[in-house]
């Protein structure tokens, strides 16, 4: 995955969203800025467009929530996307933990 500047700038936020407990995660998402919300949406869009290679098990988990993921990448305000992200925060952790770990490692390796 060629790293976008948006993901690079929000790598710590993405890592925190997938590793904090649910109360902390909800606080982070509730107070997320526009670039932070859009970084999550960018990952989802890359997965839906098959620009990211992910295991079949992740795709199978995503199928249950395909309507929500498609809704997130539709053209709408970032605040509406943030509201929707709050509703599916637990799903994001299950599905994206490994992906975000890989992104985080990729960006931290290149910054030394």
N, C-alpha and C positions, 0 to 999 in steps of 0.2 A: 504494500500500500504506500503510495507516494503521500507523504505527510502534508496535510494542509496546514496553513498558518493558524487557522481557527482551532484545530485539534492540538497543535503544538502549544498555543497559549493557554489552553484550558485543560492540559493533561492532568494537573493536580486535582482539579475539580472532578474530572471524569473518574480518576482513581478513587477519590473520596466517596463519590456517589455509590460506587460498587463495593466499597469495603467498610463503610460506616454502618452502624445499626439503623433500624428503620426510623427511629425518632430523629437521629442526626441527619439521615438521608432526606427525610421530609423537610427538615429545616433548611438544608442546603438547596433543595429544589424550590421551596417556597420563596427563597431569597435569591434565586439565580438571576443573573443578568442575561441580557439578550444574547451575547456571544456564547455563554455557557449553555443555554437552551439550544441554540443552533448547532453547537458542537455535537450534542446527542442526536439531534435530527440528522446531521450529516452522516453519522455512523449508520443510522437506520437506512438512510437513502442509499448509501454505498452497499449495504447488504441486499436491499431490495433490487438494486441494479446489477447484482452479482459482481461488483468491483472488489469485494472482499471474499476471500476463501474462508469459509467457516465449516465446521463439521456438520454432517447430516443431522445429528442429534439436536443441534441448535436450530436448524431449519424446522425440524419437527416441533420443537417448543414454540417457535415463532408462529407456526400455522394456527395455533389455538388463538392467537391474538392478532391475526393478520389485518383485521379491520382497524384495530387501534393503531398499528404501525403505519398503515396506509393513510389513516387520518392525520397522523403526525407529520407526514411529508407533504400533505396537501398545502396549497398556498393559503395561508391564514396568518394572523398576527402571532408574534412570538408569545404573547401573553396567553392566548388560547392554547397554544402548544404546551406552555408551562403548566396550565391547569390539567391538561390531558396527561402530561408526564407524572404529575402528582398522583393521578389515579392508578397508573400502571408502574409505579416506582419499584415495587417488589419484583415484577416481571422483568424489568430491565436488569436488575441485579442477577437474576437467574440466567438470563439469556446472554448478557453482554460482559459478564465478569472476565472471562478468558480473553475476549476480544480487546477489552479496554486494558487489561494487563499487558497484552502484546503491544498495543499502541504506546502505552506508557514506557515499556522497556525500549522500544524502538527510538523514541524521542530522547530518552535519558542517555542512551548509549552514544548518540551523536552530539551531545552537548558538552562533552569533556574537553 
